[in-house]
Amino acid sequence: MVSEIINELKKAGDNERAGNYAWFFQVRPGGYGEGDKFYGVKVPVERKIAKRFFHKATITDCAELLDGKYHEERQTALFILVAKYKKTKDGTEKKKIYNLYVKKVKSLNNWDLIDLSAWCIMGAWLYDKNDERIILFDYAKSNNLWKKRIAIIATGYFIKQKDFADTLKISEMLLHDKHDLIHKAVGWMLREVGNRDRGEEEKFLKKHYKEMPRTMLRYAIEKFPEPLRQKYLKSRI
């Protein structure tokens, strides 16, 4: 099954596109995606391949794909796992998917892989398990860029249920992080809080906006009315 999926990805690949993806995802030495490889498959095509193999591919097959050297192999595995997690009502099956996600966390080595999966696997599993949520805080304290992004993006599931506490705590933990990809992720999740409860977001912003990285602030206030947005940008709140 794994070989069939890989063959489909290879057939759908394009060398020129692969080069463009390599540039975009910074696979160069010192880039955040250093060392990754691409077939050059469009994401909608990956989704179609994942859908085609959804019923046939097992969690074990997905584990093998997550160990793949090519970005699209890992991404296709995540598309399948996300679909399996959402569709199954079997708690044991959900736990297996979550456990695999944690076990293969080193394979989640770029922002697109995390953004499509962290909230709807990790966040969904942890939502009603307060005693297990400590893993998100451990990830937020990590020196690993991707674990930190997982920590904040996973809370996106909580936000959808109007549970903002952990998003705000982790945002505070990551407030002084140096990486742009964390600034964007935190700002994005704060904006999602504000989309549901502007008061909760503004309570956080009024306390921290003057010390927040500019990118984080811009993402957080993107949907604010323009006069209010300008007040935050000009430190007039």
Backbone bond lengths (Angstrom), bond angles and torsions (degrees), N, CA, C in turn:
res aa  C-N    CA-C-N  psi(-1)  N-CA   C-N-CA  omega(-1)  CA-C   N-CA-C  phi
1 M - - - 1.460 - - 1.537 111.48 -
2 V 1.331 115.94 -43.38 1.470 119.92 179.93 1.516 110.58 -61.43
3 S 1.316 116.15 -44.58 1.464 120.06 -179.60 1.528 111.33 -63.25
4 E 1.337 117.17 -34.51 1.466 120.87 178.19 1.525 110.31 -65.38
5 I 1.312 116.07 -43.67 1.465 120.19 179.63 1.522 110.67 -64.27
6 I 1.309 116.20 -44.30 1.468 120.29 179.95 1.523 110.52 -63.09
7 N 1.315 117.18 -40.42 1.467 120.23 178.33 1.523 111.37 -62.32
8 E 1.333 116.56 -39.30 1.467 120.61 177.21 1.522 110.92 -63.88
9 L 1.319 116.29 -40.68 1.462 120.40 178.39 1.529 111.06 -65.47
10 K 1.316 116.19 -42.38 1.464 120.02 179.32 1.524 110.81 -61.57
11 K 1.330 116.27 -43.17 1.466 121.06 -179.18 1.529 111.11 -63.98
12 A 1.324 116.13 -33.49 1.462 120.77 -178.63 1.524 112.84 -85.08
13 G 1.314 117.21 -5.45 1.456 121.23 -175.93 1.513 113.88 -75.08
14 D 1.312 115.30 164.75 1.465 122.29 179.96 1.527 107.64 -148.05
15 N 1.308 117.10 124.62 1.470 121.12 -174.10 1.527 112.77 -62.30
16 E 1.327 116.24 -40.88 1.470 118.72 -179.94 1.524 110.32 -65.33
17 R 1.324 115.55 -43.64 1.462 119.50 178.19 1.520 110.95 -63.97
18 A 1.318 116.41 -38.24 1.469 120.39 178.44 1.529 110.27 -59.27
19 G 1.323 116.12 -40.59 1.461 120.21 177.90 1.515 112.10 -65.03
20 N 1.325 116.02 -39.47 1.465 120.39 178.12 1.531 110.86 -65.43
21 Y 1.333 116.28 -41.29 1.458 120.02 178.64 1.524 110.69 -64.72
22 A 1.318 115.89 -40.21 1.466 120.12 -179.98 1.529 110.38 -60.63
23 W 1.334 115.60 -39.43 1.477 119.30 177.21 1.528 110.28 -68.09
24 F 1.342 116.33 -47.52 1.459 121.05 -175.16 1.528 112.00 -62.90
25 F 1.318 117.58 -40.30 1.465 121.89 -177.94 1.535 113.01 -94.14
26 Q 1.319 115.66 14.77 1.466 122.80 169.98 1.534 113.61 53.05
27 V 1.323 115.71 58.63 1.463 118.62 178.95 1.538 111.94 -83.36
28 R 1.313 116.07 -0.98 1.464 120.78 -179.91 1.528 110.27 -64.20
29 P 1.339 118.31 159.36 1.462 121.10 175.42 1.529 110.87 -55.48
30 G 1.333 115.91 126.58 1.447 120.64 -178.13 1.507 114.32 89.88
31 G 1.332 117.63 -11.92 1.461 121.26 177.51 1.518 110.60 -78.04
32 Y 1.315 116.84 161.22 1.466 118.48 -176.71 1.524 112.36 -68.15
33 G 1.342 117.60 -20.77 1.468 120.60 177.96 1.521 112.67 -105.87
34 E 1.325 115.86 24.89 1.465 120.88 -174.44 1.528 112.11 -48.98
35 G 1.357 114.87 129.21 1.458 120.90 173.08 1.514 115.18 90.23
36 D 1.328 118.32 -8.60 1.463 119.79 -178.11 1.532 109.78 -72.88
37 K 1.326 115.38 159.17 1.460 122.00 179.83 1.517 109.50 -128.67
38 F 1.344 115.17 151.69 1.460 120.96 -178.12 1.526 110.96 -132.01
39 Y 1.325 115.10 143.73 1.462 120.66 169.14 1.527 109.92 -83.90
40 G 1.330 116.33 -26.69 1.458 120.78 -176.23 1.517 111.89 89.14
41 V 1.340 117.05 45.60 1.466 122.44 -179.95 1.525 109.05 -100.95
42 K 1.327 117.01 132.85 1.464 120.48 176.80 1.526 109.79 -67.11
43 V 1.326 116.18 143.77 1.467 120.71 -177.83 1.534 112.34 -58.33
44 P 1.333 120.41 -43.75 1.474 118.53 177.87 1.530 112.71 -58.93
45 V 1.324 116.39 -32.87 1.470 120.01 177.86 1.525 109.98 -70.33
46 E 1.325 116.53 -40.93 1.477 120.37 175.05 1.518 110.82 -57.59
47 R 1.320 115.96 -43.30 1.468 120.18 179.72 1.526 110.89 -61.19
48 K 1.326 116.39 -40.62 1.468 120.17 178.96 1.523 111.06 -64.90
49 I 1.333 116.54 -40.60 1.467 120.76 178.34 1.524 109.42 -64.83
50 A 1.334 116.53 -43.97 1.468 120.66 178.74 1.524 110.24 -60.36
51 K 1.326 116.89 -42.54 1.468 120.79 -179.93 1.523 111.16 -64.49
52 R 1.326 116.06 -38.38 1.462 120.68 -179.19 1.526 111.93 -65.00
53 F 1.343 115.94 -34.80 1.462 120.28 -176.16 1.531 112.94 -101.70
54 F 1.326 116.56 4.33 1.462 121.47 -174.96 1.532 112.76 -51.55
55 H 1.319 117.51 -49.18 1.465 120.89 -175.42 1.528 112.23 -76.23
56 K 1.314 116.91 -31.86 1.468 120.61 -175.53 1.528 112.35 -82.09
57 A 1.328 116.78 -37.50 1.470 120.48 -175.40 1.526 110.80 -73.07
58 T 1.309 116.25 133.28 1.466 121.84 178.73 1.528 109.99 -94.81
59 I 1.313 115.76 170.42 1.461 120.29 175.24 1.527 109.53 -61.69
60 T 1.312 116.77 -35.58 1.473 120.63 177.32 1.524 110.82 -64.06
61 D 1.331 116.72 -39.76 1.475 120.11 175.99 1.526 110.31 -61.34
62 C 1.320 115.73 -42.20 1.473 120.18 179.68 1.528 111.05 -64.47
63 A 1.326 116.26 -36.97 1.465 120.32 177.63 1.523 110.19 -61.21
64 E 1.321 116.28 -40.73 1.472 120.44 179.47 1.521 110.45 -66.75
65 L 1.320 116.70 -41.71 1.464 120.30 178.59 1.527 111.61 -64.74
66 L 1.318 116.45 -34.94 1.469 119.90 178.72 1.524 112.37 -66.45
67 D 1.307 116.62 -19.80 1.467 120.93 175.62 1.526 111.67 -87.22
68 G 1.332 116.78 -1.46 1.462 120.80 -175.60 1.516 113.17 -65.74
69 K 1.324 115.76 154.49 1.461 121.62 179.94 1.524 111.92 -79.99
70 Y 1.332 115.79 -19.30 1.463 119.66 -176.08 1.522 111.58 -99.35
71 H 1.304 113.81 137.01 1.464 121.90 -176.85 1.528 111.09 -54.34
72 E 1.319 116.69 -45.14 1.464 120.55 -176.56 1.519 112.73 -64.89
73 E 1.324 117.81 -28.08 1.465 120.39 176.33 1.526 109.94 -65.20
74 R 1.329 116.05 -45.37 1.452 120.68 -179.69 1.526 110.91 -68.62
75 Q 1.338 115.38 -39.84 1.462 118.90 -178.67 1.530 111.27 -67.72
76 T 1.308 117.48 -40.93 1.464 120.65 178.06 1.525 110.52 -63.31
77 A 1.324 116.48 -40.16 1.473 120.05 176.27 1.523 110.37 -58.90
78 L 1.321 117.05 -40.94 1.463 120.60 -179.62 1.525 111.87 -69.20
79 F 1.327 117.52 -38.18 1.462 119.72 175.44 1.533 110.32 -58.69
80 I 1.319 115.78 -42.10 1.470 120.15 -179.96 1.522 110.60 -67.69
81 L 1.326 116.89 -45.23 1.467 120.54 -178.69 1.525 112.11 -63.98
82 V 1.329 116.66 -41.53 1.467 120.51 178.11 1.532 109.87 -60.80
83 A 1.326 116.59 -44.91 1.466 120.57 179.71 1.526 111.07 -63.77
84 K 1.331 116.33 -41.95 1.474 120.27 179.17 1.529 110.28 -63.81
85 Y 1.326 116.27 -43.02 1.469 119.72 -178.98 1.528 110.72 -62.39
86 K 1.325 116.51 -43.98 1.460 120.67 -177.05 1.529 112.10 -67.60
87 K 1.330 116.40 -35.64 1.466 119.45 -172.09 1.523 114.25 -88.21
88 T 1.337 116.90 -25.54 1.463 117.89 -177.78 1.527 111.16 -80.91
89 K 1.310 115.32 143.88 1.470 121.03 173.95 1.531 110.26 -105.01
90 D 1.316 115.94 3.66 1.462 122.64 -177.90 1.528 109.34 -85.07
91 G 1.329 116.63 112.23 1.463 120.77 -179.33 1.512 113.10 -60.27
92 T 1.326 117.12 -34.40 1.473 121.05 178.41 1.522 110.60 -64.73
93 E 1.324 115.59 -41.15 1.467 120.82 178.30 1.528 110.55 -65.06
94 K 1.322 116.24 -43.05 1.467 120.08 178.09 1.526 110.85 -60.81
95 K 1.326 116.24 -41.68 1.455 120.22 -179.94 1.522 111.12 -63.72
96 K 1.332 117.22 -39.25 1.467 121.07 178.55 1.527 110.36 -61.89
97 I 1.327 115.71 -41.55 1.461 119.73 179.87 1.528 110.40 -66.38
98 Y 1.319 116.34 -45.05 1.465 120.48 177.49 1.530 110.90 -60.55
99 N 1.311 117.18 -46.60 1.466 120.70 -179.56 1.523 111.54 -61.09
100 L 1.326 116.20 -39.01 1.468 119.46 177.29 1.525 109.78 -65.08
101 Y 1.307 116.78 -40.87 1.467 121.43 179.97 1.530 110.46 -57.69
102 V 1.325 116.00 -45.46 1.469 120.67 180.00 1.528 110.26 -68.91
103 K 1.316 116.38 -40.99 1.469 120.75 -178.96 1.527 111.78 -63.13
104 K 1.320 115.88 -35.95 1.468 121.07 -175.98 1.529 112.16 -100.64
105 V 1.314 117.20 24.91 1.465 120.28 -174.70 1.531 111.96 -58.23
106 K 1.322 118.11 -29.21 1.472 120.06 178.77 1.522 112.13 -67.15
107 S 1.324 116.39 -20.07 1.468 120.70 178.48 1.524 111.89 -81.04
108 L 1.327 116.81 -12.38 1.467 121.94 -178.60 1.521 107.59 -90.85
109 N 1.315 115.10 69.44 1.460 120.41 -165.04 1.527 114.18 -111.41
110 N 1.338 115.43 33.73 1.455 118.96 167.91 1.518 109.01 -161.19
111 W 1.319 115.49 159.86 1.473 119.89 -170.72 1.524 112.84 -64.55
112 D 1.343 117.75 -33.42 1.464 118.88 -177.69 1.523 111.66 -69.52
113 L 1.330 116.56 -35.20 1.462 121.09 177.84 1.532 110.17 -65.10
114 I 1.312 115.17 -41.32 1.473 121.12 -178.94 1.528 111.01 -70.48
115 D 1.326 116.17 -44.28 1.458 119.52 -173.78 1.530 112.52 -66.66
116 L 1.326 116.95 -28.79 1.464 118.62 -179.70 1.524 112.45 -82.79
117 S 1.330 117.81 -13.91 1.465 119.13 -169.01 1.519 116.48 -129.20
118 A 1.322 119.10 -29.67 1.470 120.44 -170.27 1.521 112.50 -62.13
119 W 1.322 116.87 -44.56 1.468 119.18 -176.15 1.522 111.45 -72.63
120 C 1.341 117.88 -35.29 1.467 119.10 -173.13 1.518 113.64 -95.56
121 I 1.331 118.49 -2.15 1.470 120.31 168.46 1.522 108.85 -114.65
122 M 1.322 116.47 -64.58 1.454 119.47 -176.58 1.531 111.58 -66.23
123 G 1.323 116.16 -48.89 1.455 119.74 -179.81 1.521 112.41 -63.20
124 A 1.330 115.83 -42.48 1.467 119.99 -179.01 1.523 111.51 -63.90
125 W 1.333 116.35 -39.80 1.472 120.00 179.74 1.530 111.16 -67.73
126 L 1.314 116.77 -41.98 1.458 120.79 -173.17 1.525 113.68 -81.89
127 Y 1.324 117.36 -13.28 1.464 120.09 -171.75 1.531 113.60 -50.92
128 D 1.326 117.46 -47.99 1.476 119.92 -177.28 1.527 112.50 -103.45
129 K 1.349 115.41 24.38 1.468 120.62 -178.19 1.523 109.50 -129.86
130 N 1.328 115.69 72.07 1.466 120.70 -175.00 1.523 112.95 -56.41
131 D 1.328 116.77 -33.75 1.459 119.64 -178.04 1.526 112.53 -70.40
132 E 1.328 117.95 -17.29 1.466 120.92 179.96 1.530 112.74 -98.17
133 R 1.325 116.61 -9.98 1.471 119.28 -175.46 1.525 113.25 -67.29
134 I 1.305 117.70 -10.64 1.466 121.63 178.98 1.520 111.51 -55.31
135 I 1.336 116.69 -27.81 1.471 120.10 -179.61 1.528 110.72 -59.87
136 L 1.314 117.78 -34.16 1.465 120.27 179.65 1.523 111.20 -66.62
137 F 1.320 116.28 -37.42 1.462 120.35 179.18 1.527 110.80 -73.19
138 D 1.336 116.11 -33.51 1.468 119.92 174.17 1.524 110.23 -64.33
139 Y 1.325 115.96 -42.42 1.466 120.17 177.75 1.527 110.68 -64.50
140 A 1.330 116.91 -40.89 1.470 120.52 -179.15 1.525 111.57 -63.82
141 K 1.332 116.92 -30.26 1.475 121.57 179.38 1.528 112.10 -85.08
142 S 1.312 116.91 -7.25 1.458 121.61 -176.99 1.526 111.31 -67.56
143 N 1.323 115.75 159.98 1.464 120.60 172.23 1.523 111.55 -88.10
144 N 1.327 116.20 0.40 1.455 121.39 -176.88 1.531 110.01 -89.55
145 L 1.325 116.06 121.85 1.466 122.06 -178.45 1.521 111.79 -53.84
146 W 1.327 116.15 -45.11 1.466 119.51 -172.86 1.523 112.11 -73.72
147 K 1.314 117.81 -34.98 1.465 119.59 175.55 1.524 110.09 -63.43
148 K 1.320 116.27 -39.03 1.465 119.32 179.51 1.533 110.40 -66.01
149 R 1.321 116.54 -39.43 1.470 118.64 178.27 1.532 110.21 -67.33
150 I 1.327 117.56 -40.40 1.460 120.98 176.57 1.524 109.98 -57.69
151 A 1.328 116.48 -44.37 1.469 121.09 -176.69 1.517 111.78 -55.67
152 I 1.319 117.46 -46.80 1.461 119.55 -176.93 1.522 111.77 -79.89
153 I 1.333 118.56 -39.16 1.464 120.31 -178.33 1.523 111.00 -68.71
154 A 1.323 118.15 -34.20 1.469 120.90 178.78 1.522 111.17 -58.39
155 T 1.330 117.18 -31.71 1.470 119.85 -179.68 1.519 112.11 -70.14
156 G 1.328 116.70 -7.77 1.456 119.83 175.84 1.523 111.81 -57.08
157 Y 1.327 116.26 -32.74 1.466 119.43 177.50 1.525 110.22 -67.44
158 F 1.327 116.82 -40.16 1.464 120.69 179.02 1.533 110.09 -62.47
159 I 1.334 114.78 -41.80 1.460 120.31 -178.97 1.530 110.50 -58.46
160 K 1.323 116.25 -41.76 1.462 120.17 179.53 1.522 111.95 -60.48
161 Q 1.343 116.06 -25.14 1.476 120.63 177.36 1.537 111.07 -95.19
162 K 1.338 116.33 10.05 1.471 123.40 -179.17 1.529 112.01 62.52
163 D 1.314 115.31 36.02 1.469 123.35 175.14 1.526 105.92 -111.70
164 F 1.327 117.31 100.90 1.464 121.81 -170.15 1.528 114.49 -102.32
165 A 1.305 118.53 -11.12 1.465 121.49 -168.21 1.522 112.76 -56.98
166 D 1.328 117.88 -49.20 1.464 119.67 -176.41 1.526 111.80 -71.80
167 T 1.319 117.49 -33.15 1.465 120.01 174.59 1.524 110.11 -58.35
168 L 1.309 116.80 -45.45 1.466 120.83 -177.35 1.522 111.36 -70.57
169 K 1.325 117.41 -37.77 1.469 120.36 177.65 1.522 111.15 -64.74
170 I 1.327 116.00 -45.34 1.470 119.60 -178.84 1.522 110.51 -70.00
171 S 1.323 117.31 -35.86 1.466 120.40 175.65 1.527 110.35 -59.29
172 E 1.311 116.24 -41.16 1.460 120.73 178.14 1.521 110.95 -64.51
173 M 1.318 117.05 -39.57 1.461 121.38 178.01 1.526 112.17 -63.14
174 L 1.332 115.73 -33.86 1.474 120.80 -174.50 1.526 112.77 -98.28
175 L 1.306 116.37 6.88 1.462 121.84 -173.56 1.526 112.94 -56.38
176 H 1.316 117.23 -36.48 1.465 120.41 -175.66 1.528 112.15 -107.58
177 D 1.317 116.56 17.75 1.457 119.27 175.66 1.533 109.40 -61.46
178 K 1.327 116.41 149.12 1.463 120.69 -174.07 1.525 113.69 -89.20
179 H 1.339 117.84 -15.66 1.464 119.04 -170.64 1.524 112.89 -90.94
180 D 1.313 114.93 134.84 1.455 122.64 179.56 1.530 112.49 -57.69
181 L 1.329 117.33 -35.53 1.459 120.25 -178.77 1.529 112.58 -68.89
182 I 1.315 116.76 -23.74 1.460 120.78 174.04 1.522 109.63 -81.36
183 H 1.322 117.22 -39.29 1.469 120.69 176.33 1.531 110.35 -56.00
184 K 1.336 115.38 -46.34 1.467 120.38 -178.53 1.521 111.30 -66.01
185 A 1.331 116.70 -42.69 1.468 120.72 -177.64 1.527 111.32 -65.25
186 V 1.327 116.75 -44.55 1.468 120.20 179.73 1.523 110.15 -65.60
187 G 1.325 116.62 -45.13 1.463 119.82 178.51 1.518 112.25 -59.50
188 W 1.315 115.64 -40.54 1.467 121.56 178.67 1.527 110.88 -61.74
189 M 1.336 117.25 -47.44 1.462 119.69 -178.77 1.529 111.62 -68.00
190 L 1.327 117.52 -35.36 1.469 119.52 175.25 1.528 110.32 -63.67
191 R 1.329 116.12 -39.63 1.467 119.65 176.92 1.530 110.85 -61.85
192 E 1.351 116.22 -39.27 1.463 119.96 178.64 1.532 111.04 -64.81
193 V 1.329 116.25 -36.87 1.480 119.43 174.15 1.523 109.20 -60.40
194 G 1.324 115.38 -48.18 1.461 120.13 -178.54 1.515 113.67 -62.97
195 N 1.309 117.36 -31.01 1.467 120.65 177.90 1.529 111.27 -62.88
196 R 1.339 115.53 -23.25 1.468 120.50 -178.94 1.524 112.73 -106.00
197 D 1.344 115.68 -28.70 1.468 119.64 -179.54 1.534 107.93 -154.69
198 R 1.316 116.05 91.32 1.464 121.00 -177.81 1.526 111.15 -58.20
199 G 1.321 116.87 -36.06 1.456 120.38 -178.69 1.510 112.60 -61.74
200 E 1.335 116.89 -41.24 1.472 120.76 179.26 1.517 110.91 -65.46
201 E 1.320 116.53 -42.36 1.462 118.97 178.87 1.519 110.71 -65.13
202 E 1.319 116.70 -45.09 1.468 119.28 -177.34 1.520 112.11 -67.06
203 K 1.309 117.62 -31.11 1.461 120.63 175.99 1.535 109.55 -59.95
204 F 1.335 115.25 -42.83 1.471 120.73 177.73 1.534 110.40 -68.11
205 L 1.322 116.22 -45.68 1.460 119.89 -176.38 1.520 112.41 -64.17
206 K 1.318 117.56 -41.81 1.468 120.07 -178.62 1.523 111.53 -61.65
207 K 1.307 115.87 -28.93 1.461 120.46 178.62 1.528 111.75 -79.55
208 H 1.346 116.72 -32.97 1.468 119.24 -168.19 1.523 116.36 -123.24
209 Y 1.340 119.03 -7.95 1.462 117.78 -166.74 1.532 114.08 -63.21
210 K 1.329 117.62 -28.55 1.463 119.50 -178.61 1.528 112.82 -72.39
211 E 1.327 117.36 -20.83 1.457 120.58 179.79 1.529 112.54 -103.85
212 M 1.330 117.02 -7.15 1.458 121.02 -178.47 1.526 110.77 -70.30
213 P 1.332 118.03 144.90 1.471 119.52 170.31 1.530 109.70 -57.15
214 R 1.294 116.57 145.21 1.468 121.58 -174.20 1.528 112.06 -58.33
215 T 1.326 116.46 -40.90 1.469 119.63 -179.74 1.521 110.79 -63.26
216 M 1.318 116.98 -42.40 1.459 121.48 178.67 1.522 110.56 -59.44
217 L 1.326 115.88 -45.48 1.459 120.41 -179.72 1.526 110.89 -63.86
218 R 1.325 116.92 -45.19 1.466 120.39 -178.65 1.525 111.46 -60.27
219 Y 1.327 116.66 -41.92 1.455 120.12 177.49 1.530 110.61 -64.53
220 A 1.318 116.39 -41.05 1.460 121.30 -175.64 1.525 112.51 -66.04
221 I 1.333 117.46 -34.77 1.468 121.01 -173.86 1.529 112.56 -105.13
222 E 1.302 116.45 12.66 1.471 120.97 -174.42 1.536 113.30 -55.47
223 K 1.328 117.28 -35.68 1.470 121.24 -176.41 1.536 113.07 -95.12
224 F 1.314 117.50 3.25 1.462 120.28 179.97 1.533 110.03 -69.74
225 P 1.329 117.56 152.43 1.469 119.38 171.16 1.528 108.90 -55.99
226 E 1.318 116.57 142.66 1.464 121.04 -172.53 1.535 113.81 -54.52
227 P 1.336 120.48 -44.13 1.472 119.12 178.88 1.539 112.35 -59.57
228 L 1.329 117.00 -40.84 1.465 120.59 179.19 1.520 110.57 -69.58
229 R 1.323 116.39 -40.00 1.469 120.47 178.19 1.526 110.74 -59.09
230 Q 1.317 116.16 -43.11 1.463 120.36 -179.83 1.525 111.80 -65.83
231 K 1.323 116.84 -35.12 1.472 119.43 177.43 1.526 111.16 -61.69
232 Y 1.329 115.59 -42.05 1.471 118.71 177.38 1.526 110.61 -65.84
233 L 1.321 116.99 -44.04 1.469 120.02 -177.94 1.525 111.77 -64.97
234 K 1.325 116.64 -29.77 1.468 120.85 -178.53 1.521 113.33 -99.30
235 S 1.349 115.41 10.35 1.465 121.80 177.93 1.518 112.78 56.33
236 R 1.324 115.78 46.18 1.457 121.04 -178.32 1.528 113.06 -114.41
237 I 1.309 116.21 19.02 1.468 120.33 178.54 1.528 108.29 -87.25
